[in-house]
């Protein structure tokens, strides 16, 4: 995970083969007291 406090951006890396839906991520972020502004998946 990479965090940039100035921009308010967090980048989360997951292992190959692991999936993370936007809905589940949005819920986890909300439960932590934050607001998810964008969700983007990169296929590298």
PDB file of N, CA, C and O in Angstrom:
ATOM      1  N   UNK A   1       0.852  -1.156   0.000  1.00  0.00           N
ATOM      2  CA  UNK A   1       0.000   0.000   0.000  1.00  0.00           C
ATOM      3  C   UNK A   1       0.901   1.223   0.000  1.00  0.00           C
ATOM      4  O   UNK A   1       1.918   1.259   0.692  1.00  0.00           O
ATOM      5  N   UNK A   2       0.522   2.216  -0.774  1.00  0.00           N
ATOM      6  CA  UNK A   2       1.197   3.504  -0.813  1.00  0.00           C
ATOM      7  C   UNK A   2       0.193   4.573  -0.409  1.00  0.00           C
ATOM      8  O   UNK A   2      -0.950   4.559  -0.866  1.00  0.00           O
ATOM      9  N   UNK A   3       0.612   5.494   0.441  1.00  0.00           N
ATOM     10  CA  UNK A   3      -0.262   6.562   0.912  1.00  0.00           C
ATOM     11  C   UNK A   3       0.382   7.899   0.635  1.00  0.00           C
ATOM     12  O   UNK A   3       1.558   8.100   0.939  1.00  0.00           O
ATOM     13  N   UNK A   4      -0.379   8.822   0.058  1.00  0.00           N
ATOM     14  CA  UNK A   4       0.064  10.189  -0.176  1.00  0.00           C
ATOM     15  C   UNK A   4      -0.897  11.104   0.570  1.00  0.00           C
ATOM     16  O   UNK A   4      -1.986  11.407   0.081  1.00  0.00           O
ATOM     17  N   UNK A   5      -0.488  11.538   1.753  1.00  0.00           N
ATOM     18  CA  UNK A   5      -1.349  12.343   2.615  1.00  0.00           C
ATOM     19  C   UNK A   5      -1.737  13.660   1.949  1.00  0.00           C
ATOM     20  O   UNK A   5      -2.887  14.084   2.056  1.00  0.00           O
ATOM     21  N   UNK A   6      -0.798  14.315   1.262  1.00  0.00           N
ATOM     22  CA  UNK A   6      -1.087  15.610   0.628  1.00  0.00           C
ATOM     23  C   UNK A   6      -2.225  15.513  -0.378  1.00  0.00           C
ATOM     24  O   UNK A   6      -3.111  16.368  -0.405  1.00  0.00           O
ATOM     25  N   UNK A   7      -2.201  14.481  -1.199  1.00  0.00           N
ATOM     26  CA  UNK A   7      -3.236  14.347  -2.237  1.00  0.00           C
ATOM     27  C   UNK A   7      -4.433  13.548  -1.734  1.00  0.00           C
ATOM     28  O   UNK A   7      -5.479  13.516  -2.382  1.00  0.00           O
ATOM     29  N   UNK A   8      -4.279  12.902  -0.578  1.00  0.00           N
ATOM     30  CA  UNK A   8      -5.370  12.085  -0.040  1.00  0.00           C
ATOM     31  C   UNK A   8      -5.537  10.784  -0.795  1.00  0.00           C
ATOM     32  O   UNK A   8      -6.626  10.211  -0.821  1.00  0.00           O
ATOM     33  N   UNK A   9      -4.466  10.316  -1.408  1.00  0.00           N
ATOM     34  CA  UNK A   9      -4.549   9.133  -2.255  1.00  0.00           C
ATOM     35  C   UNK A   9      -3.897   7.927  -1.578  1.00  0.00           C
ATOM     36  O   UNK A   9      -2.825   8.030  -0.981  1.00  0.00           O
ATOM     37  N   UNK A  10      -4.570   6.790  -1.687  1.00  0.00           N
ATOM     38  CA  UNK A  10      -4.033   5.522  -1.211  1.00  0.00           C
ATOM     39  C   UNK A  10      -4.063   4.549  -2.378  1.00  0.00           C
ATOM     40  O   UNK A  10      -5.081   4.416  -3.056  1.00  0.00           O
ATOM     41  N   UNK A  11      -2.956   3.873  -2.608  1.00  0.00           N
ATOM     42  CA  UNK A  11      -2.874   2.871  -3.665  1.00  0.00           C
ATOM     43  C   UNK A  11      -2.678   1.527  -2.987  1.00  0.00           C
ATOM     44  O   UNK A  11      -1.744   1.340  -2.207  1.00  0.00           O
ATOM     45  N   UNK A  12      -3.567   0.599  -3.294  1.00  0.00           N
ATOM     46  CA  UNK A  12      -3.533  -0.724  -2.683  1.00  0.00           C
ATOM     47  C   UNK A  12      -3.153  -1.752  -3.739  1.00  0.00           C
ATOM     48  O   UNK A  12      -3.752  -1.808  -4.812  1.00  0.00           O
ATOM     49  N   UNK A  13      -2.161  -2.555  -3.425  1.00  0.00           N
ATOM     50  CA  UNK A  13      -1.728  -3.618  -4.324  1.00  0.00           C
ATOM     51  C   UNK A  13      -2.172  -4.956  -3.736  1.00  0.00           C
ATOM     52  O   UNK A  13      -2.020  -5.190  -2.537  1.00  0.00           O
ATOM     53  N   UNK A  14      -2.716  -5.829  -4.574  1.00  0.00           N
ATOM     54  CA  UNK A  14      -3.115  -7.160  -4.113  1.00  0.00           C
ATOM     55  C   UNK A  14      -2.363  -8.212  -4.915  1.00  0.00           C
ATOM     56  O   UNK A  14      -1.895  -7.953  -6.024  1.00  0.00           O
ATOM     57  N   UNK A  15      -2.259  -9.385  -4.346  1.00  0.00           N
ATOM     58  CA  UNK A  15      -1.565 -10.486  -5.017  1.00  0.00           C
ATOM     59  C   UNK A  15      -2.297 -10.895  -6.285  1.00  0.00           C
ATOM     60  O   UNK A  15      -3.509 -10.724  -6.414  1.00  0.00           O
ATOM     61  N   UNK A  16      -1.537 -11.431  -7.203  1.00  0.00           N
ATOM     62  CA  UNK A  16      -2.102 -11.939  -8.442  1.00  0.00           C
ATOM     63  C   UNK A  16      -3.148 -12.996  -8.125  1.00  0.00           C
ATOM     64  O   UNK A  16      -2.923 -13.871  -7.288  1.00  0.00           O
ATOM     65  N   UNK A  17      -4.283 -12.914  -8.793  1.00  0.00           N
ATOM     66  CA  UNK A  17      -5.364 -13.866  -8.590  1.00  0.00           C
ATOM     67  C   UNK A  17      -6.367 -13.446  -7.529  1.00  0.00           C
ATOM     68  O   UNK A  17      -7.428 -14.055  -7.400  1.00  0.00           O
ATOM     69  N   UNK A  18      -6.036 -12.401  -6.763  1.00  0.00           N
ATOM     70  CA  UNK A  18      -6.944 -11.894  -5.729  1.00  0.00           C
ATOM     71  C   UNK A  18      -7.846 -10.843  -6.357  1.00  0.00           C
ATOM     72  O   UNK A  18      -7.373  -9.967  -7.080  1.00  0.00           O
ATOM     73  N   UNK A  19      -9.128 -10.925  -6.086  1.00  0.00           N
ATOM     74  CA  UNK A  19     -10.052  -9.928  -6.616  1.00  0.00           C
ATOM     75  C   UNK A  19     -10.610  -9.094  -5.478  1.00  0.00           C
ATOM     76  O   UNK A  19     -10.756  -9.572  -4.353  1.00  0.00           O
ATOM     77  N   UNK A  20     -10.914  -7.857  -5.779  1.00  0.00           N
ATOM     78  CA  UNK A  20     -11.460  -6.920  -4.800  1.00  0.00           C
ATOM     79  C   UNK A  20     -12.522  -6.105  -5.520  1.00  0.00           C
ATOM     80  O   UNK A  20     -12.211  -5.347  -6.439  1.00  0.00           O
ATOM     81  N   UNK A  21     -13.766  -6.256  -5.108  1.00  0.00           N
ATOM     82  CA  UNK A  21     -14.832  -5.515  -5.771  1.00  0.00           C
ATOM     83  C   UNK A  21     -14.885  -4.096  -5.234  1.00  0.00           C
ATOM     84  O   UNK A  21     -14.495  -3.835  -4.095  1.00  0.00           O
ATOM     85  N   UNK A  22     -15.363  -3.195  -6.052  1.00  0.00           N
ATOM     86  CA  UNK A  22     -15.500  -1.801  -5.628  1.00  0.00           C
ATOM     87  C   UNK A  22     -16.442  -1.712  -4.432  1.00  0.00           C
ATOM     88  O   UNK A  22     -16.185  -0.949  -3.500  1.00  0.00           O
ATOM     89  N   UNK A  23     -17.514  -2.470  -4.444  1.00  0.00           N
ATOM     90  CA  UNK A  23     -18.488  -2.433  -3.360  1.00  0.00           C
ATOM     91  C   UNK A  23     -17.855  -2.833  -2.019  1.00  0.00           C
ATOM     92  O   UNK A  23     -18.057  -2.157  -1.011  1.00  0.00           O
ATOM     93  N   UNK A  24     -17.096  -3.923  -2.012  1.00  0.00           N
ATOM     94  CA  UNK A  24     -16.490  -4.369  -0.752  1.00  0.00           C
ATOM     95  C   UNK A  24     -15.417  -3.398  -0.284  1.00  0.00           C
ATOM     96  O   UNK A  24     -15.265  -3.173   0.917  1.00  0.00           O
ATOM     97  N   UNK A  25     -14.679  -2.826  -1.212  1.00  0.00           N
ATOM     98  CA  UNK A  25     -13.647  -1.855  -0.848  1.00  0.00           C
ATOM     99  C   UNK A  25     -14.284  -0.577  -0.318  1.00  0.00           C
ATOM    100  O   UNK A  25     -13.818  -0.012   0.671  1.00  0.00           O
ATOM    101  N   UNK A  26     -15.346  -0.120  -0.972  1.00  0.00           N
ATOM    102  CA  UNK A  26     -16.050   1.093  -0.535  1.00  0.00           C
ATOM    103  C   UNK A  26     -16.594   0.907   0.888  1.00  0.00           C
ATOM    104  O   UNK A  26     -16.531   1.827   1.704  1.00  0.00           O
ATOM    105  N   UNK A  27     -17.122  -0.271   1.178  1.00  0.00           N
ATOM    106  CA  UNK A  27     -17.656  -0.564   2.502  1.00  0.00           C
ATOM    107  C   UNK A  27     -16.543  -0.556   3.558  1.00  0.00           C
ATOM    108  O   UNK A  27     -16.722   0.002   4.641  1.00  0.00           O
ATOM    109  N   UNK A  28     -15.405  -1.168   3.248  1.00  0.00           N
ATOM    110  CA  UNK A  28     -14.286  -1.208   4.189  1.00  0.00           C
ATOM    111  C   UNK A  28     -13.752   0.189   4.470  1.00  0.00           C
ATOM    112  O   UNK A  28     -13.432   0.515   5.613  1.00  0.00           O
ATOM    113  N   UNK A  29     -13.653   1.008   3.439  1.00  0.00           N
ATOM    114  CA  UNK A  29     -13.170   2.379   3.600  1.00  0.00           C
ATOM    115  C   UNK A  29     -14.145   3.177   4.454  1.00  0.00           C
ATOM    116  O   UNK A  29     -13.730   3.936   5.329  1.00  0.00           O
ATOM    117  N   UNK A  30     -15.424   3.009   4.207  1.00  0.00           N
ATOM    118  CA  UNK A  30     -16.458   3.710   4.975  1.00  0.00           C
ATOM    119  C   UNK A  30     -16.431   3.297   6.445  1.00  0.00           C
ATOM    120  O   UNK A  30     -16.535   4.145   7.331  1.00  0.00           O
ATOM    121  N   UNK A  31     -16.293   2.008   6.704  1.00  0.00           N
ATOM    122  CA  UNK A  31     -16.234   1.520   8.085  1.00  0.00           C
ATOM    123  C   UNK A  31     -15.015   2.069   8.823  1.00  0.00           C
ATOM    124  O   UNK A  31     -15.032   2.201  10.047  1.00  0.00           O
ATOM    125  N   UNK A  32     -13.957   2.389   8.075  1.00  0.00           N
ATOM    126  CA  UNK A  32     -12.745   2.951   8.673  1.00  0.00           C
ATOM    127  C   UNK A  32     -12.875   4.454   8.897  1.00  0.00           C
ATOM    128  O   UNK A  32     -11.970   5.084   9.444  1.00  0.00           O
ATOM    129  N   UNK A  33     -14.013   5.036   8.470  1.00  0.00           N
ATOM    130  CA  UNK A  33     -14.256   6.450   8.704  1.00  0.00           C
ATOM    131  C   UNK A  33     -13.788   7.367   7.591  1.00  0.00           C
ATOM    132  O   UNK A  33     -13.644   8.572   7.792  1.00  0.00           O
ATOM    133  N   UNK A  34     -13.548   6.797   6.409  1.00  0.00           N
ATOM    134  CA  UNK A  34     -13.078   7.591   5.277  1.00  0.00           C
ATOM    135  C   UNK A  34     -14.089   7.528   4.139  1.00  0.00           C
ATOM    136  O   UNK A  34     -15.050   6.761   4.192  1.00  0.00           O
ATOM    137  N   UNK A  35     -13.865   8.330   3.123  1.00  0.00           N
ATOM    138  CA  UNK A  35     -14.737   8.364   1.951  1.00  0.00           C
ATOM    139  C   UNK A  35     -13.937   7.968   0.714  1.00  0.00           C
ATOM    140  O   UNK A  35     -12.886   8.544   0.432  1.00  0.00           O
ATOM    141  N   UNK A  36     -14.440   6.990  -0.012  1.00  0.00           N
ATOM    142  CA  UNK A  36     -13.806   6.562  -1.256  1.00  0.00           C
ATOM    143  C   UNK A  36     -14.281   7.480  -2.372  1.00  0.00           C
ATOM    144  O   UNK A  36     -15.475   7.542  -2.665  1.00  0.00           O
ATOM    145  N   UNK A  37     -13.351   8.189  -2.991  1.00  0.00           N
ATOM    146  CA  UNK A  37     -13.707   9.110  -4.072  1.00  0.00           C
ATOM    147  C   UNK A  37     -13.583   8.468  -5.445  1.00  0.00           C
ATOM    148  O   UNK A  37     -14.278   8.858  -6.383  1.00  0.00           O
ATOM    149  N   UNK A  38     -12.699   7.488  -5.561  1.00  0.00           N
ATOM    150  CA  UNK A  38     -12.516   6.838  -6.869  1.00  0.00           C
ATOM    151  C   UNK A  38     -12.003   5.421  -6.648  1.00  0.00           C
ATOM    152  O   UNK A  38     -11.333   5.136  -5.656  1.00  0.00           O
ATOM    153  N   UNK A  39     -12.321   4.558  -7.569  1.00  0.00           N
ATOM    154  CA  UNK A  39     -11.878   3.169  -7.525  1.00  0.00           C
ATOM    155  C   UNK A  39     -11.459   2.803  -8.935  1.00  0.00           C
ATOM    156  O   UNK A  39     -12.250   2.905  -9.873  1.00  0.00           O
ATOM    157  N   UNK A  40     -10.218   2.377  -9.082  1.00  0.00           N
ATOM    158  CA  UNK A  40      -9.723   2.022 -10.418  1.00  0.00           C
ATOM    159  C   UNK A  40      -8.898   0.751 -10.308  1.00  0.00           C
ATOM    160  O   UNK A  40      -8.057   0.614  -9.420  1.00  0.00           O
ATOM    161  N   UNK A  41      -9.147  -0.156 -11.206  1.00  0.00           N
ATOM    162  CA  UNK A  41      -8.376  -1.394 -11.250  1.00  0.00           C
ATOM    163  C   UNK A  41      -7.478  -1.365 -12.470  1.00  0.00           C
ATOM    164  O   UNK A  41      -7.935  -1.094 -13.581  1.00  0.00           O
ATOM    165  N   UNK A  42      -6.210  -1.644 -12.266  1.00  0.00           N
ATOM    166  CA  UNK A  42      -5.241  -1.726 -13.357  1.00  0.00           C
ATOM    167  C   UNK A  42      -4.909  -3.183 -13.604  1.00  0.00           C
ATOM    168  O   UNK A  42      -4.715  -3.952 -12.663  1.00  0.00           O
ATOM    169  N   UNK A  43      -4.847  -3.552 -14.845  1.00  0.00           N
ATOM    170  CA  UNK A  43      -4.425  -4.899 -15.215  1.00  0.00           C
ATOM    171  C   UNK A  43      -3.010  -4.795 -15.760  1.00  0.00           C
ATOM    172  O   UNK A  43      -2.814  -4.356 -16.894  1.00  0.00           O
ATOM    173  N   UNK A  44      -2.031  -5.189 -14.974  1.00  0.00           N
ATOM    174  CA  UNK A  44      -0.626  -5.086 -15.409  1.00  0.00           C
ATOM    175  C   UNK A  44      -0.056  -6.436 -15.684  1.00  0.00           C
ATOM    176  O   UNK A  44       1.111  -6.548 -16.059  1.00  0.00           O
TER     177      UNK A  44
END
